Amino acid sequence: MRKVSIGVAGLGFGKEFASIYCDHPDVDKVAICTRNPETLHAVGDELGICKELRFTDYDEMIALEELDAVHIVTPIKEHYPQTIRALEAGKHTACTVPMATTLEELRDIIRTAKENNKIYTMMETSLYTREYLYVKELRDSGKLGRIQYLKGDHMQNMSLDGWGDYWQGFPPFWYGTHVMSPILDLSGTVAESVRCLGSGRVSEERAKNYGCPYAVETATFRLKNSDVVAEAHRCLFETIRQVRECFDVYGDKMSFEWEPAVDEGHTLFTGIDDHERFTAPDTAERLPREIQKYTLRSAIVDPDQPSFIQGSGHGGSHPHLCHEFVRAVVEERQPYMDAVRSANYTAAGICAQESAFQDGEEVKIPDFNEEF
């Protein structure tokens, strides 16, 4: 069976993924890249990566002929340019969220992937959490019945220490994929239009960085060819709450609500007064034995990373993301989150943010299935 070689760019959050690739049975070589030589060699030594596969220059790494693929885990402003360069260098490309922050950048990534006959995938954790995989099975089995309403929340406070300066004042729905992807994926369609309003205010110092004054934003989406309306809430600063990357879904047979706080238990409603609290089952059995341990919080490589502290390990999603990317390359197929699906889910957030900037004016959302 063919094996693939993968380079990981960014070793903060990215260290977790480099470790999974090192253990994946279908991966041959793993290269790593970060600008900080001290971090580079500390991670390289820890993971047993040879010195010839350690880079401080991204363009040098993607020029390496033996690499089949690249996984980008760098700051948001780097996602678009680094993705384009990787695709043009002939590498299958995975990138952490968001895919990009403008509609034209999304189109450019789709075109470049197609022109170079390479895979692109956005590594959206929320579609591989144990909770999402459980609820998706409820939908697919018909147990939810007809879906009547979908809601998502991504409440997070990046006012705390540990987040880079570039995050401060970041427009919430530019980073909207964690909340948009589950509700759109469960709906089986795309968002057609959106109205979004901002609430509250962040400090002038934060607001001036991107021109976004709002502490919280609430968006209502019309879905294409559907009578269902979806709602999403986003905040990033100066609003006190435990982090919450979640979704609720209401059907005519059963409904699911995410737990109010970590480890309090989710709720399934099967009647007006009939409900039960439960914990979503682990999903390790879906993965190769060598990477099954990574669905557990206890296997997190760097527990001090803010993403893990606030995200509770992202619901065991990381090894699923890596496995889907690797298998797509090995099998020479498109991953589930291909370039078009990634763009559709990202565009919903970009357009929601544009509506917030326009004080709630309705904004049409492109359907990249039609464009490409």
Backbone hydrogen bonds in HBPLUS format (Angstrom, degrees):
<---DONOR---> <-ACCEPTOR-->    atom                        ^
c    i                          cat <-CA-CA->   ^        H-A-AA   ^      H-
h    n   atom  resd res      DA  || num        DHA   H-A  angle D-A-AA Bond
n    s   type  num  typ     dist DA aas  dist angle  dist       angle   num
A0004-VAL N   A0026-ASP O   2.98 MM  22  6.47 158.5  2.03 152.3 154.4     1
A0028-ASP N   A0004-VAL O   2.66 MM  24  5.50 163.4  1.69 140.4 146.4     2
A0068-ASP N   A0005-SER O   2.90 MM  63  5.35 150.3  1.98 133.5 142.4     3
A0069-ALA N   A0005-SER O   3.18 MM  64  6.48 151.1  2.27 155.6 161.2     4
A0006-ILE N   A0029-LYS O   2.96 MM  23  6.43 146.6  2.07 161.3 160.9     5
A0031-ALA N   A0006-ILE O   2.90 MM  25  6.25 156.9  1.95 138.4 146.0     6
A0007-GLY N   A0069-ALA O   2.93 MM  62  6.35 155.0  1.99 141.7 148.0     7
A0071-HIS N   A0007-GLY O   2.78 MM  64  6.16 158.8  1.83 164.9 170.5     8
A0008-VAL N   A0031-ALA O   2.84 MM  23  6.15 158.8  1.89 141.6 144.7     9
A0033-CYS N   A0008-VAL O   2.91 MM  25  6.20 131.8  2.15 165.7 163.5    10
A0009-ALA N   A0071-HIS O   2.93 MM  62  6.25 163.4  1.96 154.3 159.2    11
A0073-VAL N   A0009-ALA O   2.73 MM  64  5.68 156.3  1.79 160.8 168.2    12
A0010-GLY N   A0033-CYS O   2.82 MM  23  5.99 178.5  1.82 167.2 167.1    13
A0015-LYS N   A0012-GLY O   3.38 MM   3  5.74 157.4  2.43 106.6 111.9    14
A0016-GLU N   A0013-PHE O   3.35 MM   3  6.15 145.5  2.48 119.4 124.4    15
A0017-PHE N   A0014-GLY O   3.08 MM   3  5.32 119.9  2.46 102.2 116.0    16
A0018-ALA N   A0014-GLY O   3.02 MM   4  6.32 159.6  2.07 157.1 163.3    17
A0019-SER N   A0015-LYS O   3.12 MM   4  6.31 155.3  2.19 147.5 152.9    18
A0020-ILE N   A0016-GLU O   3.29 MM   4  6.62 152.6  2.37 139.7 146.4    19
A0021-TYR N   A0017-PHE O   2.94 MM   4  6.24 166.2  1.96 158.2 161.1    20
A0022-CYS N   A0018-ALA O   3.01 MM   4  6.21 151.4  2.09 144.4 152.3    21
A0023-ASP N   A0020-ILE O   3.07 MM   3  5.27 132.4  2.31 101.0 113.5    22
A0024-HIS N   A0020-ILE O   3.00 MM   4  6.13 120.8  2.36 142.5 159.0    23
A0024-HIS N   A0021-TYR O   3.19 MM   3  4.99 143.7  2.33  95.2 105.7    24
A0027-VAL N   A0024-HIS O   3.22 MM   3  5.53 167.1  2.24 117.4 118.6    25
A0032-ILE N   A0053-LEU O   2.96 MM  21  6.44 156.8  2.02 163.3 169.9    26
A0055-PHE N   A0032-ILE O   2.90 MM  23  6.20 150.9  1.99 150.5 159.8    27
A0034-THR N   A0055-PHE O   3.07 MM  21  6.60 147.5  2.17 157.3 161.5    28
A0040-LEU N   A0036-ASN O   2.93 MM   4  6.11 164.5  1.95 157.2 162.4    29
A0041-HIS N   A0037-PRO O   3.01 MM   4  6.19 166.1  2.03 152.5 153.5    30
A0042-ALA N   A0038-GLU O   3.03 MM   4  6.15 150.8  2.12 143.4 152.1    31
A0043-VAL N   A0039-THR O   2.96 MM   4  6.08 170.2  1.97 158.1 159.9    32
A0044-GLY N   A0040-LEU O   2.88 MM   4  5.98 157.5  1.93 143.2 150.8    33
A0045-ASP N   A0041-HIS O   2.90 MM   4  5.85 158.7  1.94 138.5 143.8    34
A0046-GLU N   A0042-ALA O   3.05 MM   4  6.18 158.5  2.10 141.0 147.4    35
A0047-LEU N   A0043-VAL O   2.92 MM   4  6.10 156.8  1.97 155.5 160.5    36
A0048-GLY N   A0044-GLY O   2.90 MM   4  5.76 114.5  2.34 135.6 150.7    37
A0049-ILE N   A0044-GLY O   2.87 MM   5  4.85 156.0  1.93 143.5 147.1    38
A0048-GLY N   A0045-ASP O   3.34 MM   3  5.05 147.6  2.45  92.5 101.8    39
A0053-LEU N   A0050-CYS O   2.97 MM   3  5.65 161.8  2.00 120.5 126.5    40
A0054-ARG N   A0051-LYS O   3.26 MM   3  5.30 151.6  2.34 115.5 112.2    41
A0061-MET N   A0057-ASP O   3.20 MM   4  6.59 152.0  2.29 147.8 155.5    42
A0061-MET N   A0058-TYR O   3.03 MM   3  5.19 116.6  2.45  97.2 112.6    43
A0062-ILE N   A0058-TYR O   3.03 MM   4  6.40 165.6  2.05 161.3 163.5    44
A0064-LEU N   A0061-MET O   2.99 MM   3  5.41 161.1  2.03 113.2 119.4    45
A0067-LEU N   A0064-LEU O   3.17 MM   3  5.81 162.9  2.20 118.6 123.8    46
A0092-HIS N   A0068-ASP O   3.10 MM  24  6.40 160.5  2.14 152.2 147.4    47
A0070-VAL N   A0092-HIS O   2.81 MM  22  6.26 151.7  1.89 163.1 172.1    48
A0094-ALA N   A0070-VAL O   2.88 MM  24  6.24 162.2  1.91 160.6 166.1    49
A0072-ILE N   A0094-ALA O   2.81 MM  22  6.17 164.8  1.83 149.4 150.0    50
A0096-THR N   A0072-ILE O   2.97 MM  24  6.25 157.7  2.02 168.3 172.3    51
A0078-GLU N   A0075-PRO O   2.88 MM   3  5.64 154.6  1.94 124.2 132.1    52
A0079-HIS N   A0076-ILE O   2.99 MM   3  5.30 152.6  2.06 112.5 120.7    53
A0082-GLN N   A0078-GLU O   2.95 MM   4  5.76 159.6  2.00 154.6 161.3    54
A0083-THR N   A0079-HIS O   2.92 MM   4  5.86 150.0  2.01 144.2 152.8    55
A0084-ILE N   A0080-TYR O   3.04 MM   4  6.25 168.7  2.05 160.9 162.8    56
A0085-ARG N   A0081-PRO O   3.08 MM   4  6.25 163.4  2.11 146.3 150.9    57
A0086-ALA N   A0082-GLN O   2.98 MM   4  6.09 153.0  2.06 142.3 149.7    58
A0087-LEU N   A0083-THR O   2.98 MM   4  6.21 167.7  1.99 158.3 160.9    59
A0088-GLU N   A0084-ILE O   2.94 MM   4  6.09 162.7  1.97 151.6 156.8    60
A0089-ALA N   A0085-ARG O   2.96 MM   4  6.04 129.5  2.22 133.6 146.5    61
A0089-ALA N   A0086-ALA O   3.12 MM   3  5.00 129.8  2.39  91.3 105.1    62
A0091-LYS N   A0086-ALA O   3.02 MM   5  5.45 160.3  2.06 149.8 149.4    63
A0090-GLY N   A0087-LEU O   2.96 MM   3  5.15 156.6  2.02 106.8 112.4    64
A0093-THR N   A0119-ILE O   2.84 MM  26  6.05 172.8  1.84 155.4 154.2    65
A0121-THR N   A0093-THR O   2.95 MM  28  6.51 141.8  2.10 150.3 159.8    66
A0095-CYS N   A0121-THR O   3.00 MM  26  6.51 148.0  2.11 156.9 165.9    67
A0123-MET N   A0095-CYS O   2.78 MM  28  5.73 167.7  1.80 144.0 148.1    68
A0106-LEU N   A0102-THR O   3.20 MM   4  6.55 152.3  2.28 143.7 150.9    69
A0107-ARG N   A0103-LEU O   3.02 MM   4  6.38 160.4  2.06 150.7 155.4    70
A0108-ASP N   A0104-GLU O   2.93 MM   4  6.10 155.5  1.99 145.5 152.5    71
A0109-ILE N   A0105-GLU O   3.03 MM   4  6.26 152.3  2.10 148.2 154.2    72
A0110-ILE N   A0106-LEU O   3.13 MM   4  6.44 163.2  2.15 153.7 157.6    73
A0111-ARG N   A0107-ARG O   2.94 MM   4  6.18 169.2  1.95 155.3 158.3    74
A0112-THR N   A0108-ASP O   2.92 MM   4  6.02 163.1  1.95 146.1 151.3    75
A0113-ALA N   A0109-ILE O   2.97 MM   4  6.10 160.7  2.01 150.5 155.2    76
A0114-LYS N   A0110-ILE O   3.05 MM   4  6.26 162.9  2.08 151.3 155.8    77
A0115-GLU N   A0111-ARG O   2.81 MM   4  6.01 166.4  1.83 157.7 161.8    78
A0116-ASN N   A0112-THR O   3.08 MM   4  6.11 146.9  2.19 141.7 149.2    79
A0118-LYS N   A0113-ALA O   2.98 MM   5  5.09 165.8  2.00 147.4 151.0    80
A0117-ASN N   A0114-LYS O   3.12 MM   3  4.94 157.7  2.17  99.8 106.6    81
A0124-GLU N   A0122-MET O   2.92 MM   2  5.74 126.8  2.21 111.9  96.0    82
A0127-LEU N   A0124-GLU O   3.39 MM   3  6.11 162.0  2.43 117.8 122.0    83
A0128-TYR N   A0125-THR O   2.99 MM   3  5.60 167.5  2.01 124.4 127.6    84
A0133-LEU N   A0129-THR O   3.03 MM   4  6.26 175.1  2.03 161.4 162.3    85
A0130-ARG N   A0315-GLY O   2.93 MM 185  5.58 140.4  2.09 135.6 145.7    86
A0134-TYR N   A0130-ARG O   3.13 MM   4  6.13 147.4  2.24 134.8 143.2    87
A0135-VAL N   A0131-GLU O   3.00 MM   4  6.27 166.8  2.02 154.9 157.6    88
A0136-LYS N   A0132-TYR O   2.80 MM   4  5.93 158.0  1.85 156.3 163.0    89
A0137-GLU N   A0133-LEU O   3.25 MM   4  6.36 147.6  2.36 133.7 140.7    90
A0138-LEU N   A0134-TYR O   3.18 MM   4  6.60 147.6  2.29 141.3 150.3    91
A0138-LEU N   A0135-VAL O   3.06 MM   3  4.91 115.2  2.49  91.2 107.2    92
A0139-ARG N   A0135-VAL O   2.96 MM   4  6.33 154.3  2.03 151.3 157.8    93
A0140-ASP N   A0136-LYS O   2.87 MM   4  6.11 170.1  1.88 152.6 155.2    94
A0141-SER N   A0137-GLU O   2.90 MM   4  5.93 148.3  2.00 145.4 152.9    95
A0143-LYS N   A0138-LEU O   2.98 MM   5  5.19 123.7  2.31 157.5 162.9    96
A0142-GLY N   A0139-ARG O   3.02 MM   3  5.24 153.6  2.09 106.9 115.4    97
A0145-GLY N   A0142-GLY O   3.09 MM   3  5.23 133.1  2.32  98.6 111.6    98
A0253-LYS N   A0144-LEU O   3.13 MM 109  5.17 155.2  2.19 140.0 132.4    99
A0252-ASP N   A0146-ARG O   3.05 MM 106  5.51 131.7  2.29 128.6 142.1   100
A0148-GLN N   A0250-TYR O   2.73 MM 102  5.70 174.8  1.74 162.4 164.3   101
A0250-TYR N   A0149-TYR O   3.03 MM 101  5.33 167.6  2.05 163.7 162.9   102
A0231-GLU N   A0150-LEU O   3.04 MM  81  6.50 152.3  2.12 143.7 151.6   103
A0151-LYS N   A0248-ASP O   3.05 MM  97  5.19 163.8  2.07 150.8 150.0   104
A0248-ASP N   A0151-LYS O   2.74 MM  97  5.19 155.9  1.80 153.8 157.7   105
A0152-GLY N   A0231-GLU O   2.87 MM  79  6.36 148.6  1.97 148.3 158.7   106
A0233-HIS N   A0152-GLY O   2.99 MM  81  6.41 143.8  2.13 142.0 153.1   107
A0153-ASP N   A0246-CYS O   3.02 MM  93  5.30 157.1  2.07 128.2 135.0   108
A0246-CYS N   A0153-ASP O   2.80 MM  93  5.30 170.8  1.81 163.0 166.2   109
A0154-HIS N   A0233-HIS O   2.96 MM  79  6.22 149.4  2.06 148.9 158.5   110
A0235-CYS N   A0154-HIS O   3.27 MM  81  6.77 149.0  2.37 155.4 150.3   111
A0155-MET N   A0244-ARG O   2.91 MM  89  5.05 143.4  2.05 135.2 141.1   112
A0244-ARG N   A0155-MET O   2.86 MM  89  5.05 147.9  1.96 146.0 152.3   113
A0156-GLN N   A0235-CYS O   3.17 MM  79  5.86 146.2  2.29 123.8 133.5   114
A0158-MET N   A0236-LEU O   2.59 MM  78  5.58 172.7  1.59 159.7 159.0   115
A0167-TRP N   A0164-GLY O   3.07 MM   3  5.76 158.1  2.12 118.2 124.4   116
A0168-GLN N   A0165-ASP O   3.05 MM   3  5.60 145.0  2.18 114.5 123.2   117
A0170-PHE N   A0167-TRP O   2.90 MM   3  5.27 159.4  1.94 142.4 138.9   118
A0174-TRP N   A0171-PRO O   3.09 MM   3  5.63 151.9  2.17 118.8 127.3   119
A0175-TYR N   A0172-PRO O   3.13 MM   3  5.63 147.8  2.23 109.0 117.7   120
A0179-VAL N   A0176-GLY O   3.21 MM   3  5.72 135.1  2.42 110.0 120.5   121
A0180-MET N   A0176-GLY O   2.98 MM   4  6.08 155.5  2.04 153.5 161.4   122
A0181-SER N   A0177-THR O   2.93 MM   4  5.46 166.6  1.94 140.3 144.5   123
A0184-LEU N   A0180-MET O   3.00 MM   4  6.05 163.3  2.03 163.0 168.1   124
A0185-ASP N   A0181-SER O   2.89 MM   4  5.80 158.7  1.93 148.1 155.0   125
A0186-LEU N   A0182-PRO O   2.96 MM   4  6.02 159.6  2.00 147.2 152.3   126
A0187-SER N   A0183-ILE O   3.15 MM   4  6.16 141.7  2.30 130.9 140.8   127
A0188-GLY N   A0184-LEU O   3.16 MM   4  6.38 130.2  2.42 140.6 152.1   128
A0188-GLY N   A0185-ASP O   3.28 MM   3  5.26 139.2  2.45  95.2 106.0   129
A0224-LYS N   A0190-VAL O   2.93 MM  34  5.76 172.1  1.93 169.5 171.9   130
A0192-GLU N   A0222-ARG O   2.71 MM  30  5.54 168.3  1.72 155.5 159.1   131
A0365-ILE N   A0192-GLU O   2.89 MM 173  5.17 167.1  1.91 138.2 134.4   132
A0222-ARG N   A0193-SER O   3.02 MM  29  5.37 159.0  2.07 141.0 147.8   133
A0194-VAL N   A0363-VAL O   2.99 MM 169  5.42 145.6  2.11 140.4 151.2   134
A0363-VAL N   A0194-VAL O   2.92 MM 169  5.42 157.3  1.97 150.9 158.1   135
A0195-ARG N   A0220-THR O   3.10 MM  25  5.48 153.3  2.18 147.2 155.4   136
A0220-THR N   A0195-ARG O   2.88 MM  25  5.48 160.3  1.92 158.9 164.8   137
A0197-LEU N   A0218-THR O   2.97 MM  21  5.51 156.8  2.03 152.4 153.9   138
A0218-THR N   A0197-LEU O   2.94 MM  21  5.51 162.2  1.97 159.1 163.5   139
A0199-SER N   A0216-VAL O   2.65 MM  17  5.07 150.4  1.74 161.3 161.9   140
A0215-ALA N   A0199-SER O   3.15 MM  16  6.05 137.8  2.34 137.1 148.2   141
A0216-VAL N   A0199-SER O   3.01 MM  17  5.07 158.9  2.06 153.1 155.0   142
A0202-VAL N   A0213-PRO O   2.89 MM  11  5.66 147.7  1.99 144.2 151.0   143
A0207-ALA N   A0203-SER O   2.90 MM   4  6.14 171.4  1.91 159.3 162.1   144
A0208-LYS N   A0204-GLU O   3.05 MM   4  6.04 153.2  2.13 147.6 151.4   145
A0209-ASN N   A0206-ARG O   3.12 MM   3  5.68 149.8  2.22 114.6 122.7   146
A0211-GLY N   A0207-ALA O   2.81 MM   4  5.30 131.5  2.05 149.6 164.4   147
A0217-GLU N   A0234-ARG O   2.82 MM  17  5.26 157.3  1.87 155.6 162.4   148
A0234-ARG N   A0217-GLU O   2.88 MM  17  5.26 155.8  1.94 153.1 159.4   149
A0219-ALA N   A0232-ALA O   2.82 MM  13  5.24 169.5  1.83 160.2 163.9   150
A0232-ALA N   A0219-ALA O   2.89 MM  13  5.24 157.2  1.95 150.8 155.6   151
A0221-PHE N   A0230-ALA O   2.78 MM   9  5.17 173.0  1.78 159.1 161.6   152
A0230-ALA N   A0221-PHE O   3.16 MM   9  5.17 162.2  2.19 145.0 149.3   153
A0249-VAL N   A0256-PHE O   3.01 MM   7  5.34 156.7  2.07 144.7 152.2   154
A0256-PHE N   A0249-VAL O   2.83 MM   7  5.34 163.1  1.86 160.1 165.9   155
A0251-GLY N   A0254-MET O   3.02 MM   3  5.21 133.9  2.24 127.0 139.9   156
A0255-SER N   A0269-PHE O   3.00 MM  14  5.06 152.6  2.08 139.2 146.5   157
A0269-PHE N   A0255-SER O   2.87 MM  14  5.06 166.8  1.89 145.8 150.2   158
A0257-GLU N   A0267-THR O   2.95 MM  10  5.23 160.0  1.99 152.9 157.4   159
A0267-THR N   A0257-GLU O   2.97 MM  10  5.23 172.7  1.98 157.7 159.7   160
A0264-GLU N   A0261-ALA O   3.12 MM   3  5.74 152.8  2.20 145.4 141.5   161
A0266-HIS N   A0278-PHE O   2.88 MM  12  5.34 146.0  2.00 170.2 159.2   162
A0278-PHE N   A0266-HIS O   2.85 MM  12  5.34 146.4  1.96 138.8 147.6   163
A0268-LEU N   A0276-GLU O   2.96 MM   8  5.46 161.0  1.99 156.9 162.3   164
A0276-GLU N   A0268-LEU O   2.97 MM   8  5.46 146.7  2.08 144.9 155.6   165
A0270-THR N   A0274-ASP O   2.88 MM   4  5.45 158.0  1.93 142.5 149.9   166
A0286-ARG N   A0283-THR O   3.12 MM   3  5.89 166.6  2.14 122.8 127.0   167
A0287-LEU N   A0284-ALA O   2.97 MM   3  5.57 166.7  1.99 126.0 128.7   168
A0291-ILE N   A0288-PRO O   3.09 MM   3  5.88 154.0  2.16 123.3 129.4   169
A0292-GLN N   A0289-ARG O   3.33 MM   3  5.26 166.5  2.35 104.7 108.7   170
A0294-TYR N   A0291-ILE O   3.25 MM   3  5.79 153.2  2.33 112.6 119.4   171
A0295-THR N   A0292-GLN O   3.25 MM   3  6.14 169.8  2.26 127.1 127.5   172
A0296-LEU N   A0293-LYS O   3.17 MM   3  5.91 168.0  2.18 121.8 125.6   173
A0299-ALA N   A0296-LEU O   3.05 MM   3  5.55 159.6  2.10 113.2 119.6   174
A0300-ILE N   A0297-ARG O   3.09 MM   3  5.53 170.0  2.10 119.1 121.0   175
A0305-GLN N   A0302-ASP O   3.13 MM   3  5.82 170.5  2.14 123.7 126.3   176
A0308-PHE N   A0305-GLN O   2.93 MM   3  5.48 133.8  2.14 114.5 126.2   177
A0309-ILE N   A0305-GLN O   3.05 MM   4  6.35 162.3  2.09 156.6 162.3   178
A0310-GLN N   A0306-PRO O   2.96 MM   4  5.97 175.2  1.97 154.6 156.0   179
A0311-GLY N   A0307-SER O   2.94 MM   4  5.52 131.6  2.18 120.0 133.6   180
A0312-SER N   A0308-PHE O   2.98 MM   4  5.40 119.7  2.35 138.6 141.3   181
A0314-HIS N   A0311-GLY O   2.88 MM   3  5.24 157.0  1.94 114.7 122.5   182
A0317-SER N   A0314-HIS O   3.09 MM   3  5.86 154.8  2.16 123.5 130.0   183
A0320-HIS N   A0317-SER O   3.01 MM   3  5.37 122.2  2.36 109.5 124.7   184
A0321-LEU N   A0317-SER O   3.09 MM   4  6.38 155.4  2.15 158.9 166.7   185
A0322-CYS N   A0318-HIS O   3.14 MM   4  6.45 167.4  2.15 157.4 159.7   186
A0323-HIS N   A0319-PRO O   2.89 MM   4  5.96 161.1  1.93 145.0 150.8   187
A0324-GLU N   A0320-HIS O   2.94 MM   4  6.08 165.2  1.97 151.4 154.8   188
A0325-PHE N   A0321-LEU O   3.13 MM   4  6.32 159.9  2.17 148.6 154.0   189
A0326-VAL N   A0322-CYS O   2.92 MM   4  6.11 171.3  1.92 156.8 159.3   190
A0327-ARG N   A0323-HIS O   2.88 MM   4  5.98 170.1  1.89 154.3 157.5   191
A0328-ALA N   A0324-GLU O   2.98 MM   4  6.00 149.5  2.08 139.0 147.3   192
A0329-VAL N   A0325-PHE O   3.12 MM   4  6.41 156.7  2.17 150.2 155.6   193
A0330-VAL N   A0326-VAL O   2.92 MM   4  6.20 167.7  1.93 155.7 159.2   194
A0331-GLU N   A0327-ARG O   2.80 MM   4  5.78 164.1  1.82 148.3 153.0   195
A0332-GLU N   A0328-ALA O   2.95 MM   4  5.71 109.3  2.46 130.6 144.9   196
A0333-ARG N   A0328-ALA O   3.02 MM   5  5.07 163.0  2.05 143.6 149.0   197
A0332-GLU N   A0329-VAL O   3.25 MM   3  5.03 151.8  2.33  96.4 104.8   198
A0342-SER N   A0338-ASP O   2.91 MM   4  5.97 164.5  1.94 156.3 161.5   199
A0343-ALA N   A0339-ALA O   2.95 MM   4  6.06 151.4  2.03 140.2 148.0   200
A0344-ASN N   A0340-VAL O   2.92 MM   4  6.20 158.6  1.97 152.8 158.4   201
A0345-TYR N   A0341-ARG O   3.07 MM   4  6.30 163.9  2.10 155.6 158.6   202
A0346-THR N   A0342-SER O   3.01 MM   4  6.13 151.3  2.09 142.7 151.2   203
A0347-ALA N   A0343-ALA O   2.76 MM   4  5.80 159.3  1.81 151.8 157.6   204
A0348-ALA N   A0344-ASN O   3.36 MM   4  6.51 146.2  2.48 139.0 145.2   205
A0349-GLY N   A0346-THR O   3.11 MM   3  5.54 124.9  2.43 107.5 119.5   206
A0350-ILE N   A0346-THR O   3.15 MM   4  6.49 160.1  2.19 150.4 156.5   207
A0351-CYS N   A0347-ALA O   2.90 MM   4  6.03 165.4  1.93 155.8 158.4   208
A0352-ALA N   A0348-ALA O   3.04 MM   4  6.16 144.5  2.17 135.5 145.6   209
A0353-GLN N   A0349-GLY O   2.95 MM   4  6.21 156.9  2.01 151.1 156.3   210
A0354-GLU N   A0350-ILE O   3.09 MM   4  6.39 149.2  2.18 139.9 148.5   211
A0355-SER N   A0351-CYS O   2.96 MM   4  6.22 151.7  2.04 144.8 151.9   212
A0356-ALA N   A0352-ALA O   3.00 MM   4  6.34 152.9  2.07 147.1 154.3   213
A0357-PHE N   A0353-GLN O   2.99 MM   4  6.30 155.2  2.06 148.1 154.4   214
A0358-GLN N   A0354-GLU O   3.07 MM   4  6.31 130.5  2.32 135.5 148.9   215
A0358-GLN N   A0355-SER O   2.99 MM   3  4.90 129.3  2.26  92.9 107.4   216
A0360-GLY N   A0355-SER O   2.82 MM   5  5.05 150.3  1.91 140.7 144.0   217
A0359-ASP N   A0356-ALA O   3.08 MM   3  5.05 153.0  2.16 111.6 110.3   218
A0370-GLU N   A0367-ASP O   3.05 MM   3  5.72 140.8  2.21 114.3 122.7   219
A0372-PHE N   A0368-PHE O   2.98 MM   4  5.84 149.8  2.07 139.7 145.6   220
